[in-house]
Amino acid sequence: MIHDGFIYLATLMLLAAILVNLPVYLRGKGAQTFFKFAPPIVLIYLGMMLLCTMKVWDLQDTSAIYVSIKNPLLYAMLFLMLLRCDLKKIIKLGPKMLIGFFSASISIGVGFVVSYGIFHKLLGPESWKALAALCGSWLGGGSNMLAIQAILDVSEESLMDSVCAVIYVMFLLWVINFSKEFNSWTKADVRLIDEVGASLEKEAREDKRPLTWKNMLLLIGVSFFISSLSKDAGVMVASVLPVFDKATWTVLLVTAVGLIVAMTPFGKIKGTEEVSNIMLYIVIAMIASRADISAMGNAPVWLAAGFLILLIHIAVMVILAKLIRLDIFTCAVASLANVGGTATAPVLAGAYSSALVPIGILMALLGNIIGTPGGAFVGYLMSLIG
């Protein structure tokens, strides 16, 4: 059993690095099919939960380094991810794409409220907090889940979204193969999507700037500095305006600064994706490393609640697609941009067409913006249910 905090952190980083690189070295057809359905970020979450359950490290002895590093790294990651968000490009996706995305977000939120209303007595006291964190994840990705967890001080053991998310990713990757049949049934026009995808792909090809270690060091330094300033500022603002606690104010400040800086030349520095992804995988590994599955006596109820949420979400999206003639790409990527975020939405977009991978990224980044406030709002609605 690991007792030393630094060895614990080093182990998490090493295991995360190994899992991320597995698809690079295991190139067999069977392996690639497996990684297509179970991307590394999901394997990291499940793997760390399993190792925690097996008592590979001592939770109490390693808690100090976990507490001191997780949130500051989280805030730095949020800042860098927001630098990648070009609101002008998102608007250009067209009304149907945005309708599809926000319909997915609203239907997921409704699913959480309905599911909590059905299962809250079985889930336990204050389970709405864990579901609010999960809602943040399913509205924008892991970073939003971590942000709401920090805001609400959610017990890590309650965050059981991995199993539902894995199965849902598999389902969408399977469904996307029936794009012609689905689009024919909804009578969707896909010409605009193909044109936008081609334009975005051309822009990506024309970016010939090198990825330098100097830029990466600059991004790390600035993001850490913004994280520290926002953390201190969050404490001060919370003392003056106690509408939110210090963690909430910190996340809001980081979000505001990130969106503003994204519109400056600094927001165009190459390397934000690479550095923020490194931080994301480390933070995901850390949060999953505190999830002892053996401590969850009502795990089946959590899974049932999660699958009910997804069923409500799918039903709403299918009905909407038929009514307003949405194509399967819009529905599926909008859904996974919410549920899976930047880690899986581009994978699904690429499964449809490699030219449309940038759209998956942009929609997932939109989820990064709304995930935290959206999850917090759904959490508030759930807290009103007795």
QUITAJO-V67808 format. One record per run of one state. SS is the DSSP state (~ for helix, > for strand, _ for the rest). FROM is the first residue (numbers start at 1). TO is the last residue. Records with the same first field share a line. If there is no record, write none. Layout:
SS = FROM-TO / FROM-TO
This chain:
_ = 1-1 / 3-4 / 26-28 / 38-39 / 54-56 / 58-62 / 84-86 / 92-94 / 124-126 / 141-141 / 153-155 / 159-161 / 187-190 / 207-212 / 241-245 / 262-264 / 269-271 / 289-292 / 296-298 / 325-327 / 340-340 / 344-344 / 353-353 / 384-386
> = 2-2 / 57-57
~ = 5-25 / 29-37 / 40-53 / 63-83 / 87-91 / 95-123 / 127-140 / 142-152 / 156-158 / 162-186 / 191-206 / 213-240 / 246-261 / 265-268 / 272-288 / 293-295 / 299-324 / 328-339 / 341-343 / 345-352 / 354-383
